[in-house]
């Protein structure tokens, strides 16, 4: 319900806990299929705030003893045209800075390694494969953003290696490596 002078009420949607020999129930939020036209959208978001911070949206996988629950974000496939896109944006700061975007794995435990980060495009059967672009935006009235690529340090072994390789070709010249200053 609405709170006219204080907070509004919460809405909690959850399945019950599983028993001693079973799993907890699944939650499915999905729109139906469409015969002619677009299928329905699924919107997940919080409301705006006039005197405070915007609401948090958090999606996390569950804790597990063998492995933690995975979080997967995948765009839809298409049988006749291009597949769907996945976009991740930080919030715009109208008067000050925009928000940050962090992509990192968690720290490793006492007897393991930290997880791997993979940035890669898919393969192509008839045409060029997709490009991979890492860069900073231009600045008007200031300094351009810095781009840093560094390998990790090691205390009981070698430091991490850094490799920059161009692509090989089976029928033509291999790809080039270009490093240029501004």
N, C-alpha and C positions, 0 to 999 in steps of 0.2 A: 504494500500500500504506500501511498504518497505520504511523506512527512512534510507538513506545511512549515514547521519551525525547526525541524531536525532532520535526521537521515531518513530516507525511504527504506522500506523493507527489502530483505534479500530474497533471492530465488535460488534454491538449491535443487539441482537435478542430478541424481546419482543412483547407481544400482546398489543393492544390498551386498554385504560382505559374503564371501563364499564360505562354505562349510569346511569341515576338516579334510575332505577329500575332493574338493571341487574348486572351480574358478569363480570369481565374481562375474556378474552379468555384464554384457557389453552395452555400450551406449552408441547409438547410431543417429547422426544428424545428417540428413541427406534430402535433396530434392528428387522428384520423380523424373523419369525419362520423358522425352518429347518426340512425337512422330514427325511433325513438321514445324520446325522452329527451334529456338534455343531452349535448353532445359533451364530450370529455375536456379537462381543464384543462392548461395549460402553466405550470409553476412554475419560476421562475428566482430563485435566492437563495443566500446564503452562510450558513454555520453561525454560531452564537453563540460568544462568547468569555467565559471566566470571569476571565481576568487580563489582558485587553488590549482592543484596539479590534475592533469587529465588522468582518467582511470587506467589502471594497469591491465594488460591482456597477457596472461601467462599460459603457455602450453608446455607441459612437462610429462615425460614418461615416468612410469611407476618404479619404485624401488624393488629390486629383486635380489635373491641370494645367489642364483646362478648367473644372471645377467640382468641389467636394468632394462626397462621398457624402451623401445625405440620410438623416435619421433620422426615421422616421414611427411614431407611436403612434396607432392608431385602434381604437376599440371596434367591435364587430360590429353590423351592421344587422339589423333584424327585419322580416319581412313581415306580421306580425299584431299585434305589441305594440311597446313602446318599445325603442329601440336600447340597446345597452350603454353603460355609463358609463366614464369615464376618471378615476381618482383618483390624485393625487400627494400623498403625506404625508411630512412629516419624521419622524424618530424621536423617540419620547417620552423625556424625561429624568425618570426616576422620582425621583431625588434633586435634580437641578439642572435646567438649561434644556433645552428641546427643541431639535431641530436646525433649521437654516435651510433655506429653499427659495429658490433663485436662478433667475430666468428672465431671461436677457439674451442679446443678440447679441454676437458677437465684435467687437473693434475693427477698423476699416477699414484697408486697406493704404495705400500712399503715394498712390494715384490712384483712390480709390473712396469710397463711403459705407458706413457701418455698416448692418447689416441692420435691417429693420423688425420691430416687435413688434405683433401684431394680437390683441386680445382681443375677440371678437365671438360672438354667438349666431347660429344659423341663422334663416332666414326661415320663416314659417308660412303655409300655404295656408288653413287653417280653424281659427282660434283665435289666441291670443296667442303672440307669439314669446317666447323664453326671456329671463329677466332676467340682468343682469350685476351682481354684488355684489362690492364691494371694501371690506374693513373689517378691523378688528383685534378681537381677543378682549377680553372683559371681564377685569378684574383684581380679585382679592380680597386686600386688604392692600397695594395698590400703585397705581400710576398706569396708566390705560388706555393701550393702544398708540397710537402716533402714525401718522397716514396723511398722506403727503406726495406730492403730484403736482406735478412741476416740469418745465419745458421746458429744453432744453439751451442753453448759452451759445455764442456765436460769436465768433471772433477776427478774421475778415476779412469778416464779413457780419452780418446781423441775428441776434439770438437766436431760438430756436425759439418758435413761437406756441403758445398754449394756448387751445383752443376747448372750450366746454361748451354743447352743443346738445340740446334736447329734440326728440322726433320730430314730424314733420308728419302730418297726416291729410287724406285726400281727401274724407271725408264728415262728420267730426266735428271738435271742437276739438283743436288740437295739444297735445302733452304739455307739462307744467309743469316748471319748474326750481326746486327748493327748496334753500336753503342755511340751515342752522340750527346754532346753537351748542348745547353740551351743557346 
